[in-house]
């Protein structure tokens, strides 16, 4: 018989609403943006990424939106993938 995990939704939502969790998500999102921007600048582009932080009723969401200085989506994608490692080192 397989084990079944039942998430405690009330505690998960409470955790996601804390100011500490929201601040952590914002710091990590901004670290990804900075690292991605630095990567594309090193390749000769301007590194114009955008950060979107949304604090909603049930969660906080952070997103880094691609490099607007390059017409090549693979440049943005490669920089964002490399920048994910930057978030791991951010507390």
ZAZA-122542 format. One record per residue (C-alpha): residue in one letter; x, y, z. Coordinates in pm, whole numbers, padded with zeros to 5 digits, always signed. Example, Ala and Ser with C-alpha at 12.3 -4.5 7.8 and 13.67 -1.06 7.14 Angstrom:
a+01230-00450+00780s+01367-00106+00714
END
This chain:
x+00000+00000+00000x+00139+00340-00100x+00175+00620+00151x-00054+00911+00096x+00045+01266+00180x-00234+01502+00271x-00112+01864+00277x-00229+02088+00556x-00362+02366+00333x-00436+02606+00619x-00076+02595+00745x+00066+02618+00393x-00142+02929+00321x-00044+03081+00655x+00323+03019+00576x+00292+03176+00229x+00131+03488+00376x+00405+03567+00627x+00611+03881+00566x+00929+03673+00598x+00826+03437+00317x+00719+03727+00098x+01050+03904+00157x+01243+03584+00078x+01060+03538-00252x+01123+03902-00344x+01497+03875-00262x+01535+03558-00467x+01343+03705-00760x+01558+04019-00760x+01875+03805-00738x+01764+03613-01048x+01696+03940-01233x+02037+04083-01142x+02223+03766-01242x+02033+03730-01571x+02097+04094-01652x+02468+04055-01580x+02482+03747-01803x+02329+03920-02104x+02538+04234-02050x+02847+04013-02063x+02723+03892-02404x+02690+04249-02534x+02320+04318-02469x+02173+04575-02229x+02018+04318-01992x+01674+04477-01963x+01485+04221-01755x+01170+04305-01560x+01070+04181-01217x+00708+04129-01119x+00627+04066-00752x+00261+03998-00677x+00129+03966-00324x-00219+03818-00336x-00469+03698-00083x-00346+03339-00096x+00016+03362-00204x+00309+03570-00316x+00451+03526-00663x+00777+03646-00812x+00858+03644-01182x+01148+03763-01392x+01043+03861-01741x+01281+03822-02037x+01545+04056-02172x+01388+04333-02378x+01722+04443-02522x+01760+04138-02745x+01531+04007-03019x+01659+03654-02955x+01450+03457-02706x+01726+03199-02659x+01951+03473-02515x+01691+03551-02247x+01614+03187-02180x+01981+03094-02140x+02044+03389-01907x+01740+03308-01694x+01839+02943-01662x+02190+03038-01554x+02051+03295-01311x+01843+03039-01123x+02161+02934-00948x+02194+03289-00813x+01871+03247-00620x+02001+02937-00444x+02270+03141-00273x+02032+03417-00166x+01884+03401+00183
END
